[in-house]
């Protein structure tokens, strides 16, 4: 089995394959490593994470409290954003409390403003570096831009794979061996799924 492919298309495919593979090298290693950490979380992640609780008095410009005043709410949202690095406008306001939960890769933060005693209560949980990497792998709590990066990486991985296969077309021996390897690995995956996956 041998396919006729023009030298110019092979040259173009080779350039794309090489540069895309180098561009993706660190990302591919990242996805490979975090594939292992995701499959075996008990090997890497400390259970429960490291929790830190604290409290502080509301700043003077937010006192006296007037939770119904739009200007006060805007000032509170701005303080939450600037002081804690969170989206203060996503906070929930009630008569005697302001609550905000912020989740990022590998971390959790809860901020509650008790409007009756004029204090902020903060709980922060850090799940560690491996949890950060796992969340980045899944795009969880990572923001829109990171999700777009994951999508772009997936497209480039597809391009890298297809150009690699295209480069094999004129090489009949290697193509046959490669197709056999692909069929063997794919069949093994299918059998493992059918026979052993609950």
N, C-alpha and C positions, 0 to 999 in steps of 0.2 A: 504494500500500500504506500504510494508516494503521491503527494500532491504538488502540482506546479504552482509555485508562488513567485511573484516578481522579486528581484533583488532589492528594488526600492522599498517595497512594502516590508520585506524582512529587515532591512536596515532601519526603517522607521520603528518597527516593532521592537527591535533590539534596543534602540535608544530609549524608547518609552519604558521598556521593561527594566533597564538598568537604572535610570534616574528615579523612576517611581519606587523601585525596590530600595534604593538608598534613602530616599525621602521618608519611606515608611519603616526603615530598619528599627529605630528606637520604639516607634509605636507598636510594631509587631512583637518586639521583645516585651513591651509593657503588657500587651494583651495576652501573650503566652504566659507570662509570670502571674498575672492576676487571674488567669483561667485556673491555675493551680490553687491560688489563695482562695478563690471563690468555691472551689470544689472541696477544700479542706479548711474551713474557717476555724475549726478547733485547734489546728496546728499553729495558727498565727495570731488570732484575735483574742485579746483578754476579754473575758465575759463581763458584761455590764458596763465596761468603760470606766474612765476616771471621772468622778463627779466632783464638782466644786460649787458650793452654795455661798452666796454673799448677799449683803443688803447695804443700801445707802439711802441717805435722806434725799428727797427731791430737791432740786436746785431752787434757789430763791425766786427766780423769775417764773416758776410754775406755781408759786404760792401767792395768795390763797388759791385753792383748787376751785375751778368752775368747769365741771365736765361737760356742761351744755354749751359752753361758749366756743364757737368755731375757731376763734383766734387762739384760745387756750389749747384746743385739740391740735391745731397746726403746730404750735410751739412744742407741744409734747411729742408729736411725731418727729419733728426736727431734732429734738434732744435725743430721742431714741436712736435715730439714724446716725447722728454725729458722735454720740457717746458710745454706742454699742455696735456700730457698723451693721445695722439691720435696716430693713425697710419699715420705717416707723409708720408709714401710711397703711400698712397691712394690719396694724393693731386693732383690737376690738375694744370699743369704749362702752362702759356701762356707768351707772350712777355712782358707784363707789370703787370701781376697779378698771384698770386698763391692762389688757393681757396681750402678749405677743409671743408667738413661738417661731423660732428661726431654725431651719435645718440646712446644714451644708454637708459636703462630703466628709463623712466620718465624725460629724459633730452635731450636737443638739444644744439649743439655747432657749430657755424659757425666761421671759421677763414679765413680772407682774407688778404693777404700780398700785399699791393700796392707797386709795385716795382719802381714806378715813384717818390713817396715821401718817400720811405724807412720806411713805417710804417705798423704795424699789427693792423687790426681792428677785434675785437672779440665780438661776440654776444653769450650769454649763456642764455638758458631758462630752468628754473627748474619748473617742473609741480607738484612737491610735492610727499610726501611719498606714497599716495594712487596710484598715477600714476605709481610710481616705482613698487609697488606690482602688479598692473594690467598688466603691461608689462611683469613682470616675470611670471605671470600666463599664458600669451599667448606665452611666449618665444620670444617676439619681442625685437629686438636690444639687445639681452642678450648673444650672443656668442654661439659657437657650444657646448661647455661643458655643459652649462645650458640646452640646447635643449636635449642633451643626458640624463641629469638628469630627465627631464620631461618624456622622453620615458621610462626610467627605472621605474619611479614612476608609470606610466600607466600600465606597465607589472606587477608590484608588486600589484597594486590595483586589477587587474584581478585575480592574484593568490590568494589574500586575499578573494575575492568574491567567487571564485570557491571552495576553501577549506572550507569556511563557509557553502556553499551549500552541499558539500560532507559530512560534519559532521552531517547533518540533515537526511541523507539517512536511517539509521537504526531506526530513531525515527518517527514512522508512524504518530502520532498525530500532532507533531510539523511540520512535513514535509507537511501534508495536509494544515494546517493553513498557513504555509509559502508560499506554492504554490498559495493559494487563495489570500494572501496579494500581492504577486508578480503579479498575473493576474489582480487584482483590480487596483493596481497602474499603471501598464503598459497600461491597457485599458483606465484609466482616462487620462494618458498622450497622448495616441493616439487620444482620443475624443477631448481633448483641442486643439491638433494640427489641426485636421480636421475641427473643428467648429469655432475656434477662432483665429488661426494664419493666418494673411493675406497672 
